[in-house]
């Protein structure tokens, strides 16, 4: 899936950044939050299609 590749690149780039403050919050957004939003969008799209 294209999204997998894009997210892998985004997280790899993020991990190379010298971020010290709020790094855990950013990781939560990248590793979990983005997928939750994606899944919600898929569900909404499926419900519209019914």
C-alpha angles and dihedrals in degrees: 000000000000093000091059091057094046092049091047090053092046094050093045090052091047092052090055092056118099093236114155103159119069092354092140092054090050091048090051090053094046099042102035114007096057092053092048091053090047092052091048090052091050091051092048091049091050092049091051090052094057 
